[in-house]
Amino acid sequence: MTSLQFQPELCRQCPTVDCLMKCQHIRLDLEAAREERLKILEGRDSRVLRDCLTCYACEEYCPYGNHPYYQIVEEQERQGIWPVPIPLTKQQVAMMTPKGRAAPEKLPGPILDLCYFPMLAKTIRGKLYEGVSTVVGSDIFCNIMWLHFAKNSVIRERLPKVIDTLWNFYLKENDREEVICYHDECYGTYTQLAPAFGITVPFRPIHLFEYLIQRLEALKDRIRPIGLKAAYQRPCSNRLIPETQPLVDEIFRRVGVERVQREYDGENALCCGGVLQAMQRDDQVEDIQKRNLDDMQASGAGLCVFNCPFCFFTLGEAAANRGMMPILMSELCQYALGEKVMLGG
């Protein structure tokens, strides 16, 4: 059984308690933050375990990379404090079980992992993805979503098998050592979460944005600058990999899009609210989505750009109702290349 790479003494000695002091949803002064952190370290009940909205942000806030959020999830599960109602949690765990249908497959070109989003397969087309092969399905589902459900045990059980399937059936079978991760969740899983749980990853994950920048460079003569302002909806899983954020600006620059300056971006980003709907925290969903969309609209954005499919399906229609075209980053690049957009409009 894998174990979390976590050093309690780092938390005990932390002078700033950034993981809790920077939280946008739980308001604590420094003394209270230290007390709540100590309760969690000692395995006691804490309001943090009950009030946490599972936005992942404290992983980014920790200056030591000590995985405070994963430890919160550990304690939620150990103490039986479930963020999502138990019947829904059980349903989701059963529904997302690997089906065991994966088999070795010969795949030409670079391999792109769509995780468990088969509805996105139709967007992988045109010059942007010329020669790319895709893999998708429950057997390569990264399983990071169980952080939202206080189910680290499911990640420990399933993730090693997912990595083994991806490596042996698709990558090693085709003499490849790299896989392009469409979703921040997959890239974050393989580069940050798996090492945090002591799980070995034998291949090199490539973030979708790295691939897009490479293709935009190769196709730069075809780019028609879009000439619009855009708000970027940062997904919660990107909190695990903040080093990829400058790639958003680079893609926008290449396609002729201006990233608007706004309050709820970067470290201050707000989640889409989709997970909160599952938690049945409807009042907080309404508040967070309103503040986020008000902020986008006030910035003068004409586009609302997503990378997370779940964020897109949760917030896209609401953004459109505010006069902002919702579009996935991948399709933004296709649009700049003069190719048809499938999902974004």
Secondary structure, 3 states (H helix, E strand, C coil): CCCCCCCHHHHHHCCCCHHHHCCCCCCCCHHHHHHHHHHHHCCCCCHHHHHCCCCCHHHHHCCCCCCHHHHHHHHHHHHCCCCCCHHHHHHHHHHCCCCCCCCCCCCCCCEEECCCCHHHHHHCCCHHHCCCEEECCHHHCCCHHHHHHCCHHHHHHHHHHHHHHHHHHHHHHHCCCEEEECCHHHHHHHHHHHHHCCCCCCCEEEEHHHHHHHHHHHCHHHCCCCCEEEEEECCHHHHHCHHHHHHHHHHHHHHCEEECCCCCCHHHCCCCCHHHHHCCCHHHHHHHHHHHHHHHHHCCCCEEEECCHHHHHHHHHHHHHCCCEEEEHHHHHHHHCCCCCCCCC
